[in-house]
């Protein structure tokens, strides 16, 4: 299951990583109702499929034992023993994982990072989420929150970030950042005709997706914003390569759907900005193969592993 701020999605996944069926429901804002939504979805799937265990990919911080949700900014769970509660009501073993970690595991087992020793997943959407796999094992850090790459500072004293710092990578490389830069360019280049001008003051309409659509249509402002996005993406990925030296960097998240507008330029920037550029191998930068099912597939694999390890 992939439990996000907007929807709860669940899939029955076989041992080959094939998603046999998907169920979806909205994410309730109240804790008890959120538990109910998860349990009801599991029960619906159990009526037609033999289900052995449940994995929950959660958009939030998960405890070291992967049994509780410490904090999830867009979910009702706070210091919540979710695994025990869901297990008690479904009769199945339950394991939790951060959603990007789950997606990374899915890509490692069945997607773009298959067989890779060191791989990093960078999920680009409203912000940036990241995961690190070493020899197929997720690296979570000492307290379960690593790697928090979206809040690496790439521009000292740059754009303020909701995390409390300024100049974070996700303020320059995300759907939010793309819309922000387009709005700035519209103000700076008032003489340029742009299809984005009429929605410049409406954050609900001037989104990263809308900027990408305008760029595909050749809009000058949108293309300029996308070029800067690509520059900062490549620059940040060069930092990732300097620290982790991965064999592959997998790009996921909603923004990856517009990869044709930025990926080649980001790869070139990554290759030139790495320490030792030209004298060392560069990581392969490629799109995820599992799309928005990566978290579901990875959560299922974690649940399967949990059952095998505990008997």
C-alpha positions in Angstrom: 0.0 0.0 0.0 1.1 3.6 -0.7 -0.4 5.9 1.9 -0.1 9.5 0.7 -1.7 12.8 1.6 -4.3 12.6 -1.2 -5.0 8.9 -1.7 -4.5 5.5 -0.3 -3.5 3.1 -3.0 -3.2 -0.7 -2.6 -2.0 -3.4 -4.9 -1.9 -7.1 -4.8 1.7 -7.9 -5.9 3.1 -11.4 -6.7 6.6 -12.6 -6.2 7.6 -11.4 -9.7 6.7 -7.8 -8.9 3.6 -7.9 -11.0 0.7 -5.9 -9.7 -2.4 -8.0 -10.1 -5.0 -5.5 -8.9 -5.2 -2.0 -7.6 -7.7 -0.4 -5.2 -7.8 3.3 -4.4 -9.6 5.5 -1.9 -9.2 9.1 -0.6 -7.0 9.7 2.4 -9.1 10.6 5.5 -7.9 13.5 7.7 -8.8 11.8 11.0 -6.6 9.1 12.5 -9.3 6.5 13.2 -10.8 6.9 9.8 -7.4 6.6 8.2 -6.9 3.3 9.9 -10.4 2.2 8.8 -9.6 3.1 5.2 -6.4 1.0 5.2 -8.1 -1.9 6.8 -11.2 -1.8 4.5 -8.9 -1.7 1.5 -7.0 -4.7 2.7 -10.2 -6.6 3.3 -11.5 -5.8 -0.2 -8.4 -7.3 -1.7 -8.4 -10.3 0.5 -11.8 -11.3 -0.7 -10.4 -12.2 -4.2 -6.7 -12.9 -3.5 -4.6 -14.9 -1.1 -2.8 -12.2 0.8 0.1 -13.2 3.1 1.3 -9.8 4.4 0.9 -6.1 4.2 3.5 -3.4 3.5 2.7 0.2 3.9 4.7 2.9 2.1 4.1 6.0 4.1 4.9 9.7 3.2 6.5 10.4 6.6 9.1 9.3 9.2 8.9 5.7 10.3 10.4 4.2 13.5 13.6 2.2 13.4 11.7 -1.1 13.8 9.3 0.0 11.0 6.3 -0.6 13.2 5.2 3.0 14.0 4.8 6.3 12.2 6.6 9.0 14.1 5.4 11.9 12.0 3.8 12.4 8.6 3.1 16.0 7.6 0.1 15.2 5.4 -1.3 12.3 7.4 -3.1 12.0 10.7 -0.7 9.5 12.2 1.6 10.9 15.0 3.7 8.5 17.1 1.2 5.9 16.0 1.8 2.1 16.3 0.2 1.6 12.9 1.6 -1.9 12.2 0.2 -3.4 15.4 -3.2 -1.7 14.9 -3.6 -2.8 11.2 -2.2 -6.3 11.9 -4.7 -6.8 14.8 -7.6 -5.9 12.6 -6.6 -7.8 9.4 -4.9 -10.8 11.0 -1.8 -10.3 8.7 1.8 -9.3 9.4 2.3 -5.6 8.7 5.5 -3.6 8.0 6.0 0.1 7.4 8.5 2.0 5.3 9.1 5.5 4.1 7.5 5.9 0.6 10.7 6.8 -1.3 12.6 3.9 0.4 9.9 1.6 -0.7 10.0 2.9 -4.3 13.8 2.5 -4.3 13.5 -1.1 -3.3 10.9 -1.7 -6.0 13.2 -0.3 -8.6 16.1 -2.4 -7.3 14.2 -5.6 -7.4 12.3 -5.2 -10.6 13.2 -1.9 -12.3 15.9 0.6 -13.3 18.3 -0.3 -10.4 18.2 -4.1 -10.9 21.4 -5.8 -9.8 23.1 -2.5 -9.0 25.5 -2.3 -6.0 25.0 1.4 -5.1 21.9 3.2 -6.3 20.2 6.4 -5.3 16.6 7.2 -6.1 15.6 10.9 -6.3 11.9 11.4 -6.4 11.0 14.9 -7.7 7.5 16.2 -7.1 6.3 19.1 -4.8 9.7 18.7 -3.1 12.5 16.1 -3.3 12.6 12.7 -1.6 15.6 10.4 -1.8 16.7 6.9 -0.9 20.1 5.1 -0.9 20.6 1.4 -1.6 23.9 -0.3 -0.9 24.1 -3.9 -2.1 20.4 -4.1 -2.2 19.9 -2.9 1.4 18.3 0.4 2.3 20.5 2.8 4.2 18.4 4.7 6.7 21.0 6.4 8.9 21.2 6.2 12.7 17.7 7.5 13.3 15.9 6.3 10.2 15.7 9.6 8.2 18.6 9.4 5.8 19.2 10.5 3.1 17.5 13.9 3.2 19.0 15.2 0.0 16.2 17.7 -0.8 17.6 20.0 1.9 21.2 20.1 0.9 22.0 23.8 0.4 23.0 24.5 -3.2 22.6 28.3 -3.0 23.9 29.8 0.2 21.3 32.4 1.5 19.1 31.4 -1.4 15.3 31.0 -1.5 13.8 30.3 1.9 12.6 26.8 2.5 9.7 25.6 4.7 12.3 23.4 6.5 13.8 26.6 8.1 16.9 26.8 6.0 17.5 28.8 2.8 18.9 27.7 -0.6 17.8 24.0 -0.3 18.1 21.9 -3.5 14.3 21.3 -3.6 13.7 25.1 -3.8 15.5 25.0 -7.2 14.6 21.5 -8.4 11.0 20.5 -7.9 7.6 21.1 -9.4 7.2 24.0 -6.8 10.6 25.4 -7.8 9.7 25.3 -11.5 6.5 27.3 -10.9 8.4 29.8 -8.6 11.1 30.5 -11.2 8.5 30.9 -14.0 6.7 33.5 -11.9 10.0 35.3 -11.3 10.9 35.3 -15.0 7.5 36.7 -15.9 8.2 39.7 -13.6 11.8 40.1 -14.9 10.8 39.8 -18.5 7.6 41.7 -18.7 8.2 42.4 -22.4 8.2 38.8 -23.4 4.9 37.3 -24.6 4.0 34.2 -22.6 0.9 32.0 -22.3 1.7 31.9 -18.5 1.2 35.7 -18.0 -2.5 35.5 -17.4 -2.1 33.0 -14.6 1.0 34.4 -13.0 -0.8 35.5 -9.9 -2.7 32.3 -9.3 -0.6 29.7 -7.5 -3.4 27.1 -8.1 -3.0 27.4 -11.8 0.7 28.3 -12.3 2.1 24.9 -11.3 5.1 23.0 -12.4 2.9 20.8 -14.6 1.5 23.9 -16.3 5.0 25.3 -16.9 6.1 21.9 -18.5 3.1 22.0 -20.8 4.0 25.5 -21.9 7.6 24.5 -22.5 6.4 21.7 -24.8 4.5 24.4 -26.7 7.7 26.5 -27.1 6.8 29.2 -24.5 10.0 31.3 -24.0 9.5 31.9 -20.3 8.7 28.2 -19.6 11.7 27.0 -21.6 14.0 29.4 -19.6 12.5 28.1 -16.3 13.0 24.5 -17.5 16.6 25.2 -18.5 17.4 26.5 -15.0 15.6 23.5 -13.5 17.8 21.2 -15.5 21.0 23.1 -14.4 20.1 22.8 -10.7 19.1 19.2 -11.1 22.4 18.3 -12.6 24.3 20.3 -10.1 22.6 18.6 -7.2 23.1 15.2 -8.7 26.8 16.0 -9.0 26.8 16.5 -5.2 25.1 13.1 -4.8 27.7 11.5 -7.0 30.5 13.2 -5.0 29.2 11.8 -1.7 27.8 8.4 -2.6 29.6 7.5 -6.0 26.5 5.5 -7.1 26.5 3.3 -10.2 23.0 4.6 -11.1 20.7 7.5 -10.1 17.1 6.7 -10.7 14.7 9.7 -11.1 11.1 9.2 -10.1 8.2 11.4 -8.9 5.7 13.4 -10.9 8.2 15.7 -12.5 9.9 12.8 -14.3 6.9 12.7 -16.6 8.5 15.8 -18.3 12.0 14.3 -18.5 12.3 15.0 -22.3 12.4 18.7 -21.4 15.4 18.5 -19.0 17.0 15.1 -18.7 19.7 15.5 -21.4 20.8 18.9 -20.1 20.8 17.6 -16.5 23.0 14.7 -17.4 25.5 17.0 -19.1 25.6 19.3 -16.1 26.0 16.4 -13.8 29.0 15.1 -15.8 30.8 18.4 -15.9 30.1 19.4 -12.2 31.3 16.3 -10.5 34.6 16.4 -8.7 37.2 14.9 -11.0 34.9 15.3 -14.0 36.4 13.7 -17.1 38.7 11.4 -15.0 36.2 9.2 -13.3 33.1 7.2 -14.4 29.8 9.1 -14.1 26.7 7.5 -12.7 24.0 6.5 -15.1 21.0 8.8 -14.7 17.8 7.2 -15.8 14.1 7.2 -15.2 12.4 4.7 -13.0 10.8 1.8 -14.8 7.9 1.2 -12.4 6.4 4.6 -12.5 3.9 5.4 -9.7 3.6 1.8 -8.8 7.2 1.7 -7.5 6.2 2.4 -3.9 3.5 -0.3 -3.9 5.8 -2.9 -5.4 8.6 -2.0 -2.9 6.2 -2.1 0.1 5.0 -5.6 -1.0 8.6 -6.8 -1.3 9.4 -5.5 2.2 6.3 -7.3 3.5 7.3 -10.5 1.8 10.9 -10.2 3.2 9.4 -9.6 6.7 7.4 -12.8 6.6 10.4 -14.8 5.3 12.7 -13.5 8.0 10.2 -13.9 10.9 8.8 -17.2 9.7 
